Amino acid sequence: MIRHLGQKEIDTARWDKVVARSLNANIFGYSWVLNRLFDRWEALVSNDYEMVMPLPSGKRWGMRWLSNPVPGVSLGIYSRQPPPEKIILEFLQPVIKKFHFIHYPLHKYTPIPVDKKYLDTYATTSLDLIRPYHQLKRSFHREIQDFATGKSYATGTRLVQPNDLITMWEDHGNKGSAAQKTISLRNARLLAAHAIRYRYGNLWGLYSETNNLSAVCLFISGHQKTHLMYPLETTEGKEEKALFRLINRYLVEHSGRNLVIETCNQWFHNQENPLLFFGGTTFYGPVISSNRLPLIFPYLSRHSQP
């Protein structure tokens, strides 16, 4: 039996145990991440917490929303064994019927036996770090080969605080990007602060020769995967390839491990994903997408948030 639970009804200890043991686990499924990314979320829970599915939800104009607008944050059904098609349908079909507006990116390996008219895609670029750095850099684009040698990768890089990220986003965020329009800076601060405090990740910044913060991004990790989130650069930083230098530092320190780094293409408005320059590859994940709002409501993008 599948139950629909409100946020306060969820046993978070049991929930997190299911996610931790799931075959398709990612860090975004944990309750502490959901609590910081979304102001409100509900859940579908199968039987005695055998399978769970988080539902970031909201309500506007009397209409129910299921919206996950944060780039690269993919959710779905978490379970120890691959769920049969019948069970997947039992989870997904009521969701499509219940919510008037849906934008719900699914994690990479979710089988989707639903009508294609409900499907969209998102693009994410990933890079496998199993090879040591000296082998990894053979795949680097010639544009970034200049700082892929020696120890220059560390020059100007420092750990920064969540408030530095927020200040920089307000001052230098790309207002034309979908990410700029949809993310909550309050929730970004909460997520970064928790990740740093409990060592799930680091917020790295790069300072220019004049000691100005020119780039910043959050590296948050779990289940052999690191997600690059909230990447930002100043105009000066773009000229210095500051974001590339931050990524390169991460690769120097973490290559040769059973680890993958990835970031959603949506973070980079009209630009190529920087991981492509390091030899990364792009894959397309599924999105459950539906808009049954009456025509009298304002036009809504597929990345709108409740």
C-alpha positions in Angstrom: 0.0 0.0 0.0 1.3 3.5 -0.9 0.5 6.2 1.6 0.7 10.0 0.9 2.3 11.6 4.0 2.6 15.3 5.0 6.1 16.5 5.9 5.4 16.3 9.7 4.1 12.7 9.4 7.4 11.4 7.9 9.7 9.4 10.1 12.9 11.0 8.9 15.2 8.4 10.5 13.6 5.6 8.7 13.3 7.7 5.5 17.1 8.4 5.5 17.8 4.7 6.1 15.8 3.8 2.9 17.7 6.4 0.9 21.1 5.4 2.2 20.4 1.7 1.2 18.8 2.6 -2.1 20.3 1.3 -5.4 19.8 4.7 -6.9 20.7 6.8 -3.9 21.8 10.4 -4.2 22.4 13.0 -1.6 19.3 15.0 -2.6 17.0 12.3 -1.3 18.0 12.7 2.4 15.5 14.5 4.6 18.1 17.1 5.7 18.7 18.2 2.1 15.0 18.3 1.3 14.3 20.4 4.4 16.9 22.9 3.2 16.2 23.0 -0.5 12.4 23.2 -0.3 10.1 25.2 2.0 7.6 22.3 1.9 7.7 18.7 0.8 5.4 15.7 1.1 6.0 12.1 0.3 4.7 8.8 -1.0 5.7 5.9 1.2 5.2 2.2 0.3 4.1 -0.1 3.0 6.6 0.0 6.0 9.1 2.4 4.3 10.1 -0.1 1.7 10.1 2.6 -1.0 9.8 6.3 -0.7 9.4 9.2 -3.1 9.8 12.9 -2.0 7.3 15.5 -3.4 8.5 19.1 -3.2 5.1 20.7 -3.2 3.2 24.0 -3.0 -0.1 25.7 -3.6 -1.0 28.8 -5.5 -4.3 30.2 -6.6 -5.9 27.1 -5.1 -3.9 24.8 -7.4 -1.5 22.1 -6.3 2.1 22.3 -7.5 4.9 19.7 -7.7 8.0 21.7 -8.5 11.7 21.0 -8.1 13.3 24.0 -9.9 16.9 23.6 -8.5 19.3 22.7 -11.4 20.8 19.3 -11.1 18.6 18.2 -8.1 17.0 14.9 -9.3 14.7 12.9 -7.2 12.4 9.9 -7.7 11.5 6.5 -6.1 14.2 5.3 -3.7 14.3 1.5 -3.1 16.8 -1.3 -2.4 15.6 -3.3 -5.4 14.5 -2.1 -8.8 10.7 -1.5 -8.5 8.6 -3.4 -11.1 6.7 -1.4 -13.6 3.4 -1.9 -11.8 4.8 -0.3 -8.7 6.3 2.6 -10.6 2.9 3.3 -12.1 1.3 3.2 -8.7 3.6 5.9 -7.6 3.7 8.1 -10.7 0.1 8.0 -12.1 -1.6 9.5 -9.0 1.1 12.2 -8.9 0.2 13.3 -12.5 -3.5 13.3 -11.6 -3.1 15.1 -8.2 -1.0 18.1 -9.2 -2.0 20.8 -11.6 1.5 21.9 -12.4 4.5 19.5 -12.4 8.2 19.9 -13.0 10.0 17.0 -11.4 13.4 15.8 -12.7 13.9 12.1 -12.0 17.3 10.6 -11.0 19.2 9.1 -13.9 18.3 5.4 -13.7 14.6 5.7 -13.1 12.6 3.6 -15.5 9.6 5.6 -16.7 6.6 3.6 -17.9 4.4 6.7 -18.3 3.0 8.3 -21.4 5.7 10.3 -23.2 3.5 13.4 -23.3 4.3 13.9 -19.6 8.1 13.7 -20.2 10.7 16.4 -20.7 14.5 16.2 -20.3 17.3 17.9 -18.4 21.0 17.9 -19.4 23.8 17.1 -17.0 27.5 16.8 -17.6 29.6 14.4 -15.6 33.2 13.4 -15.3 34.5 10.1 -13.9 37.5 10.7 -11.6 38.7 7.1 -11.4 41.9 7.9 -13.3 44.8 9.7 -11.7 45.2 13.4 -12.5 48.1 12.9 -14.9 45.9 10.7 -17.0 42.8 12.7 -16.6 44.4 15.9 -17.9 45.2 14.3 -21.3 41.5 14.8 -22.1 41.6 18.5 -21.2 40.7 21.1 -23.8 43.8 23.1 -25.0 42.2 26.3 -23.6 42.7 25.0 -20.0 46.0 23.2 -20.4 47.9 26.3 -19.3 46.8 26.0 -15.6 46.7 22.2 -15.6 50.4 22.0 -14.7 52.4 22.6 -11.6 50.7 23.8 -8.4 49.3 27.0 -9.9 45.8 25.4 -9.4 45.9 26.5 -5.7 46.8 30.1 -6.2 44.1 32.4 -4.8 41.7 29.6 -3.8 40.2 29.6 -0.4 37.2 28.2 1.5 34.5 30.8 1.7 31.3 31.2 3.7 27.6 30.9 2.6 27.1 34.6 3.0 29.9 35.1 0.4 27.9 33.0 -2.0 24.7 34.9 -1.4 26.4 38.3 -1.7 28.1 37.3 -5.0 24.9 35.8 -6.4 23.0 39.0 -5.7 25.8 41.1 -7.3 26.9 38.9 -10.2 24.2 36.3 -10.8 23.2 35.9 -14.5 19.7 37.4 -14.5 19.0 35.8 -17.9 19.5 32.2 -16.6 16.8 29.9 -15.6 18.8 29.2 -12.4 18.8 32.9 -11.4 15.0 33.0 -11.7 14.2 29.9 -9.7 16.6 29.3 -6.9 15.9 30.5 -3.4 18.9 32.3 -1.9 17.7 31.5 1.6 17.6 27.8 0.8 21.0 28.0 -0.9 22.5 29.5 2.3 20.9 26.8 4.5 22.1 23.9 2.2 25.7 25.3 2.0 25.9 25.9 5.7 24.7 22.4 6.6 27.0 20.8 4.0 30.0 22.6 5.4 29.2 22.0 9.0 28.7 18.3 8.6 31.4 17.8 6.0 29.3 16.9 3.1 30.9 19.5 1.0 32.9 22.7 0.7 32.3 26.1 -0.7 35.3 27.2 -2.6 36.1 30.7 -3.8 38.9 32.1 -6.0 40.4 35.5 -5.3 42.0 37.7 -8.0 45.4 39.3 -7.6 43.7 42.4 -6.2 42.1 40.2 -3.5 38.6 40.4 -5.0 36.4 37.3 -4.9 36.1 36.3 -8.6 34.4 32.9 -8.5 32.6 30.6 -6.1 30.8 27.3 -6.2 29.6 24.6 -3.8 30.9 21.1 -4.1 28.5 18.8 -2.2 29.1 15.0 -2.1 27.4 11.7 -1.3 27.3 8.2 -2.7 30.5 8.5 -4.7 29.2 11.5 -6.5 30.0 15.2 -6.2 27.6 17.8 -7.4 28.8 21.3 -8.4 26.1 23.8 -7.5 25.7 27.6 -7.5 28.6 28.3 -9.8 29.3 32.1 -10.1 31.9 34.3 -11.7 32.5 38.0 -11.9 33.5 39.6 -15.2 37.1 39.6 -14.0 36.7 36.0 -13.1 35.5 35.0 -16.5 38.6 36.6 -18.0 40.8 34.6 -15.6 38.9 31.4 -16.1 38.3 31.5 -12.4 35.6 28.8 -12.3 37.7 26.5 -14.4 40.5 26.9 -11.9 38.2 26.0 -9.0 37.1 22.8 -10.8 40.7 22.0 -11.7 41.7 22.3 -8.0 39.0 19.8 -7.1 40.2 17.4 -9.8 43.8 17.6 -8.6 42.7 16.8 -5.0 40.1 14.1 -5.8 41.2 12.3 -9.0 42.2 8.7 -8.7 39.1 7.8 -6.6 35.9 6.0 -7.2 34.1 9.3 -7.7 32.1 11.2 -10.3 31.7 15.0 -10.4 28.7 16.4 -12.2 26.8 19.6 -12.7 23.6 20.5 -14.6 23.9 22.4 -17.8 21.1 24.7 -16.7 23.5 26.5 -14.3 25.3 28.0 -17.4 23.2 30.4 -19.4 24.0 30.2 -23.1 27.4 28.8 -22.3 29.0 25.4 -22.5 29.2 23.4 -19.3 32.8 23.8 -18.0 33.1 20.1 -17.3 33.1 19.5 -21.0 36.5 21.2 -21.2 37.8 18.6 -18.7 36.7 15.7 -20.8 33.2 15.3 -19.3 30.2 13.8 -21.1 26.6 15.0 -21.2 23.6 12.8 -20.5 19.9 13.6 -20.5 17.7 12.7 -17.6 13.9 12.4 -17.6 11.5 15.1 -16.2 7.9 14.5 -15.4 6.3 17.7 -16.8 2.7 18.7 -16.8 0.7 21.9 -16.8 -3.0 21.6 -16.3 -3.5 25.2 -15.0 -6.5 27.0 -16.6 -5.6 29.4 -19.4 -6.6 32.4 -17.3 -3.5 32.0 -15.2 -0.2 33.8 -16.2 2.2 32.1 -18.5 4.5 29.8 -16.5 7.9 28.4 -17.5 8.6 24.8 -16.9 11.1 25.9 -14.2 8.6 27.9 -12.1 8.4 27.2 -8.4 5.5 27.4 -6.0 
